[in-house]
């Protein structure tokens, strides 16, 4: 975890780590929430920009529901969407529609339900859902590409792989991160267990604005996968870096899984206490140092150092 107030040097720290890992011919994957890294000038590795696109044929039902903004209490809408999704996939399998027409097929099935007398009592829910599907195509059609390849398949060794999420809202970022993490963990497991279609090298994933993707007080789809990677990832060569300026808003279970922490300047006492609770190595003496750290100065804790260390992080010129 890399934790600090805004302007204390989090992005600089990420850039230094990413550049050094790329220089070792490793693979870094940054989910870039503010379009900071996509144009960065790395000296030891080059940027591999990856478009934030998803093949709608591979979206899970919860991911679809998140994009559609179908809430957890909208049981009827969820039930009809699941039915429509199954039927559209069945039509795709029977070659009655092609990949390009998949979203239209979902819409067509819902329109058929509207005309069906059996579903007359749920007509309002079906109309509302149909409106949401049409809004999905209008609002997010640019990220739903039936010919898009998996983001994991576009990773390159010796590069800083950057998915630019700067122009997207939180719902879309949530879906892209969850979709990619689930695919990455699955493919690394497949390689380690000798299965086919595995990913043959480890990946270090950096999550900017981690408190948005894995918040303490609400559920997101990516929170589930971030938690799973935090628990299981190291066995399969999936590293995870949580970057946040609001540690107390970050899911406590996920933060406590961080083996190592780089804590730059933290001023808010509640943030300091929250980090201290997540890391046994952060003593009271070190907590007292956090508000007075200069830009680029940090306390480093965890398995990567023998004892907690006060350090000055190199300045990344790119």
N, C-alpha and C positions, 0 to 999 in steps of 0.2 A: 504494500500500500504506500502511495505517495500522498501525503496530507499536508495542507498548508492554507493560509489565507491567500486571497487573490493577490498576485503580484510578488509572491515570495520566491518563486522559481520552480513551480511544479512542471510547467511545460519544458523549461530548460533541462530539468532532470530527466524527463521522459526522452527528450531528444538525444541527450548524452548516452543514456542506456541503449536506446534503439540503434544509434550509430555504431556503438561498440559491438553490439550483438550482430549487426549486419556485417561488421568488419571481420567477425569470426565465422562468416558464412552461415549464420543462423537466420531464422525466419521470425520477424516481428510483425504483428498485426495490430495496427492502431485504429480504433474506432474514433474518428476525429470529429468531435461534436462542434467545433468552432472553426473548421477549415484552417487550422494552424500549421499542420505538418505537410499537407499535400504539395505545397510549393517550397518546402524547406530545402536547404542546400546541405545535404549530408555529405561528409567527406569520406567515410569508410564504406558506405553503402549508398545505393540510389533509391529514390522513391518509386514504388510500383503503385500508381493510383488505381484503385478498383471502384468501378461504378456501384452505387448502392442499388442494385437491381435484384429482384427475386422472381423466380419462375413460379407463377401462381399455381401450377400443377403440383408443386412440392410443398405448398403452404399447409400447415396443420390447421385443424378446425379452430383451436384457440387463437392462432395467429390471424386467421381470417376474421374472427369475431372481434379482435382488438382493432383491426383496420376498419371494420364496419361500425365500430363504436356501439356494439350490442352489449349492454351491461350484464352483470352477473345475475340480476334479478329479472331480466327479460327472457323468462323460460320459454315462452311460446315462440318468440322470434328465433331463439337458439334452436329449438326443436325443428322448426320449418327450414332453417338454414342447413342443418345437418342432413335433413331429407333431400333438399335440393342439391346439396353438394354431392351426396352419394349418387343421385340420379345423373347429374352432369358427368361425373367420373365414369359411370356406367355407359353413357352415350359416347364418351371419348373412347372407352375400351372397345365398344362395338363399331367404332369409326363412323358414327353418325355425325360427329362434329370433329374438327381438328383442334390443335393446340391454340391456334389464334382465336378460335371461337369459344373457348372454354368459359370465359366470364359471361359471354352472351348466353351460353347454354344454361348457366345458373339462373340468369334473369328470365329466360324463357320458361324454365320449370316453375319458377315462382308465379309467373303470369298464368300458367296452366292451373296452379293451385287456386288462384284468384277466381277463375271461371268455374271451378269444380264445386258443385253444390255440397259435397261432403265436408268442405272446409269453410262453409259460409259463416259459421260462428266465429272464425278466427280471421275474417277478412281484413279487419283493421290492422292486425299484427302483420299479416302478409304484405299489405300495402306499405306499411312503415318499413318493413325489411326490404322490400323492392326499392323503395326510395334510397335506402342506405347502400344497396348494391350499386345503384346508378351513381350515387355520390362517390362511392369508392372508385369507380372507373374514371370519373371526372377529376377527382382530387389526387389519386395515387396511381393513375394509369401509367405515368412516366417511370415508376419503379417496378411495375408488374409486367415483365417481359417473358412471354412463354418460350423464348429461345435463349434466355439468359443462362449462363453456366453458373454453377455453385461458386460462391465467393471463395470457399476453401480450395477449390480446384484452380483458382487464379493466383494463389500465393507463390512467391518466388524466393528461393534461398538467396542469402546475401543482399537482400533488399529490405527496405522499410515499407511494408505493405500497408497502404493507407486507404481506409474506406471513409470517404468524405460525407459526413452526415450534417454538415453545416446548414444546408438549405432545407432540412427536413424537420417536421415537428416530432414531439416526443413519442407519439403513438407509432409512427413509422420507424423511428430509431429503435424503439423497443422490439419491434417485430424483426428488423434486420439483425440486431445483435442476438436475439434468442435463436433465430433460424440458423445463423452462422455458428454459434457456440454448440448447438445440438449436433450440427453436421460435423464440426471439427472433432468433438469428443467421440462421436460414432466412428469416424474414419481413423482416428488414432487408436481406438480400441481394436478396430478391425486389423490394423497393422500389427499391433503388439500381440494379439492372439492368433496371428497367422492367417487371418481371413483375406479375402480378395477386396480390391478397391480401397485399400487402406492408404493413409498418408504416411510416407516413409520417414518423415523427420519431425522433430518436436517444434512447437510454435509457442511464442511468448505473446500473449494477448494483452493489450493495454486498453482499459476502459476509462475514457475521459468522462467527467461528470457522473461518476459511479453512483452518487446519491440519487440521481434521476432514474437510473436503470435498476438499481437495487435499493429502493427506499425502505426506511424503517417502518413506516406507518401505513403502507398500502401494498397491494400485490401488483406486480407486472409479470409479463411472460418471461422476460429476460432474467428477472430475479431468481426464478426457479433454476435456470441453466447456469447462471453465475454461481449460485450456491452449490450446484452439482459439480461444476468445474473446480470450485474452491475445495470441495471435499475429495473428489476423485481424480482431478486433473493431473496431479504430479505423478501418479502411478503410470499414466499413459503419455507423459511428455507434453502436457498442455499447461503452460504457465499462465498466471493471471496477475495483472497489476491493476489495482483499484486506485484511481486518481480523483481526489475530491477536496474542495475547499470548505465543505460542510460535513465533517466526520459524524457529528451527532445525528444527521439525517440519514446516514448510511445504515443498512441492515446490520445489526450487531453480530448475528451468527456468521455472516459472510466476512465481516471485518476481522472477527476473531480467528478465522482460518488463515489469515495472512502470516506466513512464516517470517517475513521480514517487513520492516517499516522504515521509510525515509520520511521523517517528520521535520518539515521546515517551519518557518515562523507560524505559530498558532497563538492568537491573542485571547480568544473567547474562553473563559474558564470552563464552561460546560463542554466545549469541544475537547479541551485538554483532559478533562476527567473521563470523557467517553473513550478517548484513545488509550488512556491509562488502564481503564477497565478491560480493554481488548488485548492489551499487551502487558504481560507480567514484568517485562524487562524495563518498562518505563518507570523509573523511580521518581520520588518526590523532588529530588534535586534536579533531575533532568527536566521535569515539568516546569520548574521555576525558570529554566533557561529559555523555554520556547518563545515567550513574547519578545525577548530581546535579541533574537537571532537576526542577522542582516540577510539581505537578499542572497540566496545561493548557499547559505549556511544551514546545516541540518543535523539532527540527531539520527543516527542509523542504529537500528535494533534488529535482533533476530539471529537466525542461523548463519547469515553471511558475514557476521563479525563475532569474534570471540567474546568481546564485552561491548556494551553500548559505546558508540563513538561519536564525538562531535567533529563534523567534517565540513570542508568547503568544496562544493561541487564545481567541476570545471564549467567555464562559460562556453556555451554552444554558439558559435559565431554564425551559423547558417540560418 
